[in-house]
Amino acid sequence: MSRKAVHSSRDGAGRPWIGAIVKFIVPVAVSCGLCWIMFHNIDFNAMLGVIREQCDFRWIGLMLGMSVIPMILRAVRWGIQLRALGVNAPLHSLIYSVVGCYSLNLVFPRLGEVWRTGYIAYREDAPFSTVFGSMIADRFADLLTVGLLTALTFFLAREPIVDFVRTYPDAYNAIMAVVTSPWVWLAVLGVVYVIWFWLSRSRGGFAGKVRGFMGGLWEGFAAVVHMKGKLVWLVLTVGIWGCYYVQLVVAFNAFPVLRELIHSSGLIVTLVCFVLTSISMGVPSSGGIGPYQTTMLFGLNIFLPLLQRAQEASGAVVTGPGEFAVTGAAFGNVVIAAQTMLQIVLGLVVFLLVALDKRRQNSSPERCNVKNSM
């Protein structure tokens, strides 16, 4: 029955050409559009020159080496949630699912989560909706962590943020116009109400399937409350995001201007950039390409006035906005390009290991006995 649920989920996931546009073309368009906006006012050749002459790729290599750690920690954390649901997936398959999820999201954003769930559900013969619910809980933990980090960061960095707002009031006014618009919130509430009304009143087969699927999601999500090892799960969450942050601090050392920026403003620079780029990963794009560099450059520009004051006080050459923008764009592109290449390589390796694991499972005595009994 659970196998049927997995296959039906896969069949139901099929979409016409409109679905293909939403899942593939729109994220690519978002990435290309944001990259065009970022490079529109930046000398591309100058940026390449900064990368060639200033970037110390040893720090980028160290960052990439460290990036494997949170993948493993994420797999261990998800295993705790799954065991609370009676799904005892081995660690290596959980690691495969996490790495494969990242790799698939480079091409089809959010499809990685579906594959990740389907792989574990099929491998462990578990209900797709329940495993998917645990994955949603896993992502919700990340969302909550980013929310807490955002609140903390804006409190700690309120002075440079206010200083930046005074320098660029148009950006602040544009953001506040969207956030405070009653029409935006009415539209959000209207969509939520329409979905709720349809699910609660409709007696159609599709609505019933949706309600059943939502029940499975809730079962997987609620397992976090009753699972064993909550403290370990919490420590792993801190470890995952702590590793992400340390990776960014390490990468900052690859460029002399950014090292100088840390010395003049402290680690609050890396924290602001870390939070902004983490939020940007929620934008539908191809692997974060586009939103990542844009938010990184925005975060760095917040602290440019502080850097210029420190340079003036020390008698050093003051970094101009244009020069700083080129360095910021170079840094953002190097980091996202290195991470993307790593995910591609790891993805190819993982999908090969998944194929070998599937063949090994199909040839195991337990699987053979199940086939013979059928």
C-alpha positions as CSV (number, residue, x, y, z in Angstrom):
1,M,0.0,0.0,0.0
2,S,2.8,2.4,0.8
3,R,4.5,1.5,-2.5
4,K,1.3,2.5,-4.2
5,A,1.3,5.8,-2.3
6,V,4.8,6.5,-3.5
7,H,4.0,5.7,-7.1
8,S,0.7,7.6,-7.0
9,S,2.6,10.6,-5.6
10,R,5.0,10.3,-8.5
11,D,2.2,10.0,-11.0
12,G,0.3,13.0,-9.4
13,A,3.5,15.0,-9.6
14,G,3.2,15.0,-13.4
15,R,2.2,18.4,-14.6
16,P,1.4,19.7,-18.1
17,W,3.6,22.3,-19.8
18,I,2.4,25.0,-17.3
19,G,3.8,23.0,-14.4
20,A,7.1,22.7,-16.3
21,I,7.2,26.5,-16.7
22,V,6.6,27.0,-13.0
23,K,9.1,24.5,-11.9
24,F,11.9,25.1,-14.3
25,I,11.6,28.2,-16.5
26,V,10.5,30.6,-13.7
27,P,13.5,29.8,-11.4
28,V,15.9,30.1,-14.3
29,A,14.3,33.4,-15.3
30,V,14.6,34.7,-11.7
31,S,18.3,33.7,-11.5
32,C,19.1,35.2,-14.9
33,G,17.1,38.4,-14.1
34,L,18.9,39.0,-10.8
35,C,22.3,38.3,-12.3
36,W,21.6,40.8,-15.1
37,I,20.5,43.4,-12.6
38,M,23.7,42.8,-10.5
39,F,26.1,42.9,-13.4
40,H,24.3,45.7,-15.2
41,N,26.3,48.3,-13.3
42,I,29.4,46.2,-12.6
43,D,32.4,45.9,-14.9
44,F,32.5,42.2,-15.6
45,N,36.2,42.2,-16.8
46,A,37.2,44.1,-13.7
47,M,35.4,41.5,-11.5
48,L,37.3,38.7,-13.3
49,G,40.5,40.6,-12.7
50,V,39.8,40.9,-9.0
51,I,39.2,37.1,-8.8
52,R,42.4,36.3,-10.6
53,E,44.6,38.8,-8.7
54,Q,43.1,38.9,-5.2
55,C,41.2,35.7,-4.4
56,D,43.1,33.2,-2.3
57,F,41.5,30.0,-3.3
58,R,42.9,28.1,-0.4
59,W,40.3,29.6,1.8
60,I,37.6,28.7,-0.7
61,G,38.9,25.1,-0.7
62,L,38.7,25.0,3.0
63,M,35.1,26.3,2.9
64,L,34.2,23.6,0.5
65,G,35.8,20.9,2.7
66,M,33.8,22.2,5.6
67,S,30.5,22.1,3.6
68,V,30.3,18.3,3.8
69,I,30.0,18.4,7.6
70,P,26.5,20.1,7.8
71,M,25.2,17.6,5.1
72,I,26.1,14.7,7.4
73,L,24.7,16.5,10.5
74,R,21.5,17.2,8.6
75,A,21.2,13.5,7.6
76,V,21.7,12.4,11.3
77,R,19.1,15.0,12.5
78,W,16.5,13.7,9.9
79,G,17.2,10.2,11.0
80,I,16.1,11.1,14.6
81,Q,12.8,12.4,13.2
82,L,12.3,9.3,11.0
83,R,13.0,6.9,13.9
84,A,10.2,8.5,15.8
85,L,7.9,7.4,13.0
86,G,9.2,3.9,12.9
87,V,11.4,4.5,9.8
88,N,14.9,3.2,10.5
89,A,16.8,4.3,7.5
90,P,20.6,3.7,7.6
91,L,22.8,6.8,7.8
92,H,24.4,6.3,4.3
93,S,21.0,6.4,2.6
94,L,20.1,9.6,4.6
95,I,23.3,11.2,3.5
96,Y,22.6,10.2,-0.1
97,S,19.1,11.7,0.1
98,V,20.4,15.1,1.5
99,V,23.2,15.4,-1.1
100,G,20.9,14.4,-3.9
101,C,18.3,16.9,-2.8
102,Y,20.8,19.7,-3.1
103,S,22.0,18.6,-6.5
104,L,18.5,18.2,-8.0
105,N,17.4,21.6,-6.7
106,L,20.1,23.1,-8.9
107,V,18.0,22.1,-12.0
108,F,14.5,21.8,-10.6
109,P,14.0,23.9,-7.4
110,R,12.0,22.1,-4.7
111,L,12.0,18.9,-6.7
112,G,14.9,17.8,-4.6
113,E,12.7,17.6,-1.5
114,V,10.2,15.3,-3.4
115,W,13.0,13.0,-4.6
116,R,14.6,13.0,-1.1
117,T,11.3,11.9,0.4
118,G,10.4,9.4,-2.3
119,Y,13.9,7.7,-2.1
120,I,13.6,7.1,1.6
121,A,9.9,6.2,1.5
122,Y,10.5,3.6,-1.3
123,R,13.7,2.3,0.2
124,E,12.2,1.8,3.7
125,D,8.7,0.9,2.4
126,A,7.1,3.8,4.3
127,P,4.2,6.1,3.5
128,F,5.3,8.9,1.3
129,S,3.1,11.5,3.1
130,T,4.5,10.6,6.5
131,V,8.1,10.8,5.4
132,F,7.3,14.0,3.6
133,G,5.8,15.4,6.7
134,S,9.1,14.7,8.6
135,M,11.0,16.5,5.8
136,I,8.7,19.5,6.1
137,A,9.4,19.5,9.9
138,D,13.1,19.4,9.1
139,R,12.7,22.4,6.8
140,F,10.5,24.2,9.3
141,A,13.3,23.9,11.9
142,D,15.6,25.7,9.4
143,L,12.9,28.4,8.8
144,L,12.6,29.0,12.6
145,T,16.4,29.1,13.0
146,V,16.7,31.7,10.2
147,G,13.9,33.7,11.8
148,L,15.6,33.7,15.2
149,L,19.0,34.6,13.6
150,T,17.3,37.4,11.6
151,A,15.8,39.0,14.8
152,L,19.2,38.7,16.6
153,T,21.2,40.0,13.7
154,F,19.0,43.1,13.2
155,F,19.2,43.8,16.9
156,L,23.0,43.6,16.9
157,A,23.5,45.4,13.6
158,R,20.9,48.1,14.1
159,E,23.4,51.0,14.1
160,P,25.0,50.2,10.7
161,I,21.6,49.3,9.2
162,V,20.2,52.7,10.3
163,D,23.3,54.4,8.9
164,F,22.7,52.6,5.6
165,V,19.0,53.5,5.5
166,R,20.0,57.1,6.0
167,T,22.4,56.8,3.1
168,Y,20.0,55.0,0.8
169,P,16.4,56.0,1.8
170,D,14.8,55.0,-1.5
171,A,15.6,51.3,-0.9
172,Y,14.1,51.4,2.6
173,N,11.0,53.2,1.4
174,A,10.5,50.6,-1.4
175,I,10.7,47.7,1.0
176,M,8.5,49.3,3.6
177,A,5.9,50.1,0.9
178,V,5.5,46.4,0.1
179,V,5.6,45.2,3.8
180,T,3.1,47.7,5.0
181,S,0.7,47.5,2.0
182,P,-2.7,46.3,3.2
183,W,-3.4,45.0,-0.3
184,V,-0.5,42.6,0.0
185,W,-1.7,41.1,3.3
186,L,-5.3,41.0,2.1
187,A,-4.2,39.0,-0.9
188,V,-2.3,36.6,1.2
189,L,-5.2,36.1,3.6
190,G,-7.6,35.7,0.7
191,V,-5.5,32.9,-0.8
192,V,-5.3,31.1,2.5
193,Y,-9.1,31.4,3.0
194,V,-9.9,30.1,-0.4
195,I,-7.7,27.1,0.1
196,W,-9.2,26.4,3.5
197,F,-12.8,26.8,2.3
198,W,-12.2,24.4,-0.6
199,L,-10.6,21.7,1.6
200,S,-13.3,22.0,4.3
201,R,-16.4,22.1,2.1
202,S,-15.4,20.0,-1.0
203,R,-16.4,16.4,-1.0
204,G,-14.6,15.5,-4.2
205,G,-12.1,12.8,-4.5
206,F,-9.2,15.1,-5.1
207,A,-10.0,17.2,-2.0
208,G,-10.2,14.0,0.0
209,K,-6.8,12.9,-1.2
210,V,-5.4,16.3,-0.3
211,R,-6.9,16.0,3.2
212,G,-5.4,12.6,3.6
213,F,-2.1,13.8,2.4
214,M,-2.2,16.7,4.9
215,G,-3.0,14.2,7.6
216,G,0.2,12.3,6.8
217,L,2.1,15.5,6.7
218,W,0.8,16.4,10.2
219,E,1.8,12.9,11.5
220,G,5.3,13.4,10.3
221,F,5.5,16.9,11.5
222,A,4.1,16.1,15.0
223,A,6.7,13.4,15.5
224,V,9.2,16.1,16.4
225,V,7.2,16.8,19.6
226,H,7.2,13.1,20.7
227,M,10.5,11.9,19.4
228,K,13.4,10.7,21.6
229,G,16.6,12.5,21.4
230,K,15.2,16.1,21.3
231,L,18.4,17.5,22.9
232,V,20.6,15.8,20.4
233,W,18.3,17.0,17.6
234,L,18.6,20.6,19.0
235,V,22.4,20.3,19.2
236,L,22.6,19.1,15.6
237,T,20.5,22.0,14.5
238,V,22.9,24.4,16.2
239,G,25.8,22.5,14.6
240,I,24.3,22.7,11.1
241,W,23.8,26.4,11.1
242,G,27.0,27.0,13.1
243,C,28.9,25.2,10.3
244,Y,27.2,27.3,7.6
245,Y,28.2,30.5,9.4
246,V,31.8,29.4,10.0
247,Q,32.1,28.5,6.3
248,L,31.2,32.1,5.3
249,V,33.7,33.5,7.8
250,V,36.4,31.3,6.3
251,A,35.4,32.4,2.8
252,F,35.7,36.1,3.8
253,N,39.4,35.6,4.3
254,A,39.8,34.9,0.6
255,F,39.7,38.6,-0.3
256,P,41.9,41.3,1.3
257,V,39.2,44.0,1.3
258,L,36.8,41.7,3.1
259,R,39.4,40.8,5.7
260,E,39.9,44.5,6.2
261,L,36.1,44.9,6.5
262,I,36.0,42.3,9.3
263,H,38.8,44.0,11.1
264,S,37.0,47.4,10.9
265,S,33.5,46.3,11.7
266,G,33.8,42.9,13.4
267,L,32.1,39.6,12.7
268,I,28.7,41.3,12.6
269,V,29.5,41.8,8.9
270,T,29.6,38.1,8.3
271,L,26.5,37.6,10.4
272,V,24.4,40.1,8.4
273,C,25.6,38.6,5.1
274,F,24.9,35.1,6.4
275,V,21.3,35.9,7.4
276,L,20.5,37.8,4.2
277,T,21.9,35.0,1.9
278,S,20.1,32.4,4.0
279,I,16.8,34.3,3.5
280,S,17.6,34.5,-0.2
281,M,17.6,30.7,-0.5
282,G,13.8,30.8,-0.2
283,V,13.5,32.7,-3.5
284,P,12.7,30.2,-6.3
285,S,15.9,30.1,-8.3
286,S,18.4,27.7,-9.7
287,G,20.4,26.7,-6.6
288,G,20.3,30.2,-5.2
289,I,22.2,31.6,-8.2
290,G,21.2,35.3,-8.5
291,P,19.5,35.9,-5.1
292,Y,22.7,34.8,-3.3
293,Q,25.1,37.2,-5.0
294,T,22.5,40.0,-4.9
295,T,21.8,39.8,-1.1
296,M,25.5,39.3,-0.4
297,L,26.4,42.5,-2.2
298,F,23.6,44.3,-0.4
299,G,24.8,43.1,3.0
300,L,28.4,44.1,2.3
301,N,27.3,47.6,1.2
302,I,25.7,48.2,4.5
303,F,29.1,48.2,6.1
304,L,30.9,50.2,3.4
305,P,30.6,53.5,5.3
306,L,32.2,52.0,8.4
307,L,35.1,50.7,6.3
308,Q,35.6,54.0,4.7
309,R,35.7,55.8,8.0
310,A,38.2,53.3,9.4
311,Q,40.4,53.8,6.3
312,E,40.2,57.6,6.6
313,A,41.2,57.4,10.3
314,S,44.2,55.2,9.6
315,G,45.3,57.2,6.6
316,A,44.9,54.3,4.2
317,V,43.5,54.5,0.6
318,V,39.7,54.8,0.9
319,T,37.8,52.1,-1.1
320,G,35.3,53.7,-3.4
321,P,31.7,52.3,-3.9
322,G,32.4,51.1,-7.4
323,E,35.6,49.2,-6.4
324,F,33.8,47.7,-3.4
325,A,30.9,46.6,-5.5
326,V,33.2,44.8,-7.9
327,T,34.9,43.0,-5.0
328,G,31.6,42.1,-3.5
329,A,30.3,40.7,-6.8
330,A,33.5,38.8,-7.2
331,F,33.2,37.3,-3.8
332,G,29.5,36.3,-4.1
333,N,30.1,34.7,-7.5
334,V,33.2,32.7,-6.4
335,V,31.4,31.3,-3.3
336,I,28.2,30.3,-5.2
337,A,30.1,29.0,-8.2
338,A,32.4,26.8,-5.9
339,Q,29.4,25.5,-3.9
340,T,27.5,24.7,-7.2
341,M,30.4,22.8,-8.6
342,L,30.8,20.8,-5.4
343,Q,27.1,20.0,-5.4
344,I,27.3,18.8,-9.0
345,V,30.2,16.5,-8.3
346,L,28.8,15.1,-5.1
347,G,25.4,14.7,-6.8
348,L,26.9,12.6,-9.6
349,V,28.7,10.4,-7.1
350,V,25.6,10.1,-4.9
351,F,23.3,9.1,-7.8
352,L,25.8,6.4,-8.7
353,L,25.8,5.1,-5.1
354,V,22.0,5.2,-5.0
355,A,21.9,3.0,-8.2
356,L,24.3,0.6,-6.6
357,D,22.4,0.6,-3.3
358,K,19.1,-0.1,-5.2
359,R,20.7,-3.0,-7.0
360,R,22.1,-4.4,-3.8
361,Q,18.7,-4.1,-2.1
362,N,16.9,-5.8,-5.0
363,S,19.3,-8.7,-4.8
364,S,19.1,-9.1,-1.0
365,P,17.4,-12.3,0.3
366,E,14.7,-10.3,2.0
367,R,13.6,-8.7,-1.2
368,C,13.8,-11.9,-3.1
369,N,11.6,-13.6,-0.6
370,V,9.0,-10.8,-0.9
371,K,9.0,-11.2,-4.7
372,N,8.6,-15.0,-4.5
373,S,5.7,-14.7,-2.0
374,M,3.9,-12.3,-4.4
